[in-house]
Amino acid sequence: MVVGTIKTLIIGTSGMLGSDLCKVFPDAVKLTHRDLDIKNREQVIESILEIKPDIVINAAAYTDVDGCEDNKELAFQTNGYGPGYIAEGCAKVSAKFVHFSTDYVFDGSKKEYLETDVPDPINVYGHSKLLGEKEIIEKMHDYMIVRISWLFGVHGKNFVETVLRLSREIDTVKVVNDQFGKPTYALDLATKIKEIIELNPGIYHITNDGICSWYEFASSIIDNTVPCTSEEFPRKAKRPKYSVLVNTKTEPMRHWNEALKEYLKERNA
Ligand SMILES: NC(=O)c1ccc[n+]([C@@H]2O[C@H](COP(=O)([O-])OP(=O)(O)OC[C@H]3O[C@@H](n4cnc5c(N)ncnc54)[C@H](OP(=O)(O)O)[C@@H]3O)[C@@H](O)[C@H]2O)c1
């Protein structure tokens, strides 16, 4: 299959990852939330039957981790059943389906997670994303479920922007130093998806290289940050302490610190 000659459909194109996927797949058919609501089974299947794509990439999701605790139904409809509807549509037209899941499907009791580790989420967002994985696996075979983590990109609200804003607004920015993960640059990820799209179906863990705490991540962005514990910074949704995804299937990507430098340059350009 030669990617340039095949028809790709991207869903959720106005989000952070969706926007960078559009850069990397400029010829794709692009659908925003306004064009298609993935909660609507009929609309999803009709759109896919009409477009007849060879590949569907879904970047649409309800990504407000704390918001999911209050809006459980919306979380499960969007992150759980929605991907299942897309999978049904893909099966009908024999399209490959690339979908994104999260490090938050794991409980964080292990330091590192392989693709084969058994998920056990500790918050509603994680449960809803895990349901999405299960719905896809049940409904089709030619899927790539790509678990990613700590995403930052020029087209969305993200941790880097939040700490930059706080750094201007307050004297010292407290950031948790007891949750560890792998920051990932959305453009690197989108580029990687194009590279690996012809690989075998299955679950993939794809992140930038390098592990850090949120505090360590913040320290490489701003000067006025101090470490704190998760107990000092309570959130509505529980977060896993370690959500380090290990990629055993593809070539590693560059270190997050290098990607961060490029991001900071890009956002200031
Ligand atoms: N951000 C992270 O740190 C992170 C970490 C791990 C995994 N992920 C996963 O990576 C993927 C991309 O995340 P992201 O950060 O790029 O998300 P994002 O910036 O929040 O974008 C999500 C997009 O989905 C759209 N959307 C929401 N509900 C929809 C619906 N019912 N139908 C169609 N579109 C809908 C949103 O549109 P509106 O804004 O118009 O509603 C938005 O454009 C998601 O699957 C997410 O779970 C993200």
The ligand as an SDF file (V2000), in Angstrom:
LIG
                    3D

 48 52  0  0  0  0  0  0  0  0999 V2000
   -3.5860   15.3760   25.2780 N   0  0  0  0  0  0  0  0  0  0  0  0
   -2.9280   14.3840   25.8690 C   0  0  0  0  0  0  0  0  0  0  0  0
   -2.0530   14.6120   26.7260 O   0  0  0  0  0  0  0  0  0  0  0  0
   -3.2430   12.9530   25.5220 C   0  0  0  0  0  0  0  0  0  0  0  0
   -2.6070   11.9430   26.2380 C   0  0  0  0  0  0  0  0  0  0  0  0
   -2.8910   10.6160   25.9070 C   0  0  0  0  0  0  0  0  0  0  0  0
   -3.7830   10.3200   24.9080 C   0  0  0  0  0  0  0  0  0  0  0  0
   -4.4130   11.3200   24.2360 N   0  0  0  0  0  0  0  0  0  0  0  0
   -5.3540   10.9580   23.1740 C   0  0  0  0  0  0  0  0  0  0  0  0
   -4.8980   11.5240   21.9540 O   0  0  0  0  0  0  0  0  0  0  0  0
   -6.0180   11.8610   21.1150 C   0  0  0  0  0  0  0  0  0  0  0  0
   -5.8980   13.3160   20.6730 C   0  0  0  0  0  0  0  0  0  0  0  0
   -5.8880   14.1390   21.8350 O   0  0  0  0  0  0  0  0  0  0  0  0
   -5.7660   15.7290   21.7550 P   0  0  0  0  0  0  0  0  0  0  0  0
   -5.0270   16.1640   22.9660 O   0  0  0  0  0  0  0  0  0  0  0  0
   -5.3300   16.1530   20.4060 O   0  0  0  0  0  0  0  0  0  0  0  0
   -7.2930   16.1310   21.9710 O   0  0  0  0  0  0  0  0  0  0  0  0
   -8.0150   17.5740   21.8410 P   0  0  0  0  0  0  0  0  0  0  0  0
   -7.0270   18.6280   21.5010 O   0  0  0  0  0  0  0  0  0  0  0  0
   -8.8660   17.7140   23.0440 O   0  0  0  0  0  0  0  0  0  0  0  0
   -8.9290   17.3480   20.5550 O   0  0  0  0  0  0  0  0  0  0  0  0
   -9.9790   16.4810   20.5730 C   0  0  0  0  0  0  0  0  0  0  0  0
  -10.8590   16.8290   19.3990 C   0  0  0  0  0  0  0  0  0  0  0  0
  -11.9960   15.9390   19.4250 O   0  0  0  0  0  0  0  0  0  0  0  0
  -13.1470   16.6990   19.0970 C   0  0  0  0  0  0  0  0  0  0  0  0
  -14.3200   16.0300   19.6370 N   0  0  0  0  0  0  0  0  0  0  0  0
  -14.7340   15.9410   20.9240 C   0  0  0  0  0  0  0  0  0  0  0  0
  -15.8960   15.2500   20.9770 N   0  0  0  0  0  0  0  0  0  0  0  0
  -16.1890   14.8810   19.7170 C   0  0  0  0  0  0  0  0  0  0  0  0
  -17.2560   14.1630   19.1290 C   0  0  0  0  0  0  0  0  0  0  0  0
  -18.2510   13.6620   19.8720 N   0  0  0  0  0  0  0  0  0  0  0  0
  -17.2530   13.9630   17.7930 N   0  0  0  0  0  0  0  0  0  0  0  0
  -16.2510   14.4680   17.0300 C   0  0  0  0  0  0  0  0  0  0  0  0
  -15.2230   15.1710   17.5110 N   0  0  0  0  0  0  0  0  0  0  0  0
  -15.1980   15.3730   18.8420 C   0  0  0  0  0  0  0  0  0  0  0  0
  -12.8940   18.0480   19.7450 C   0  0  0  0  0  0  0  0  0  0  0  0
  -13.7040   19.0100   19.1200 O   0  0  0  0  0  0  0  0  0  0  0  0
  -14.3520   20.2100   20.0200 P   0  0  0  0  0  0  0  0  0  0  0  0
  -13.2130   20.8230   20.7510 O   0  0  0  0  0  0  0  0  0  0  0  0
  -14.9740   21.0780   18.9840 O   0  0  0  0  0  0  0  0  0  0  0  0
  -15.3360   19.5430   20.9220 O   0  0  0  0  0  0  0  0  0  0  0  0
  -11.4150   18.2530   19.4410 C   0  0  0  0  0  0  0  0  0  0  0  0
  -11.2280   18.8470   18.1840 O   0  0  0  0  0  0  0  0  0  0  0  0
   -7.2520   11.5270   21.9450 C   0  0  0  0  0  0  0  0  0  0  0  0
   -7.6840   10.2360   21.6090 O   0  0  0  0  0  0  0  0  0  0  0  0
   -6.7510   11.5160   23.3780 C   0  0  0  0  0  0  0  0  0  0  0  0
   -7.5390   10.6920   24.2190 O   0  0  0  0  0  0  0  0  0  0  0  0
   -4.1560   12.6400   24.5070 C   0  0  0  0  0  0  0  0  0  0  0  0
  1  2  1  0
  2  3  2  0
  2  4  1  0
  4  5  1  0
  4 48  2  0
  5  6  2  0
  6  7  1  0
  7  8  2  0
  8  9  1  0
  8 48  1  0
  9 10  1  0
  9 46  1  0
 10 11  1  0
 11 12  1  0
 11 44  1  0
 12 13  1  0
 13 14  1  0
 14 15  2  0
 14 16  1  0
 14 17  1  0
 17 18  1  0
 18 19  2  0
 18 20  1  0
 18 21  1  0
 21 22  1  0
 22 23  1  0
 23 24  1  0
 23 42  1  0
 24 25  1  0
 25 26  1  0
 25 36  1  0
 26 27  1  0
 26 35  1  0
 27 28  2  0
 28 29  1  0
 29 30  1  0
 29 35  2  0
 30 31  1  0
 30 32  2  0
 32 33  1  0
 33 34  2  0
 34 35  1  0
 36 37  1  0
 36 42  1  0
 37 38  1  0
 38 39  2  0
 38 40  1  0
 38 41  1  0
 42 43  1  0
 44 45  1  0
 44 46  1  0
 46 47  1  0
M  CHG  2   8   1  16  -1
M  END
$$$$
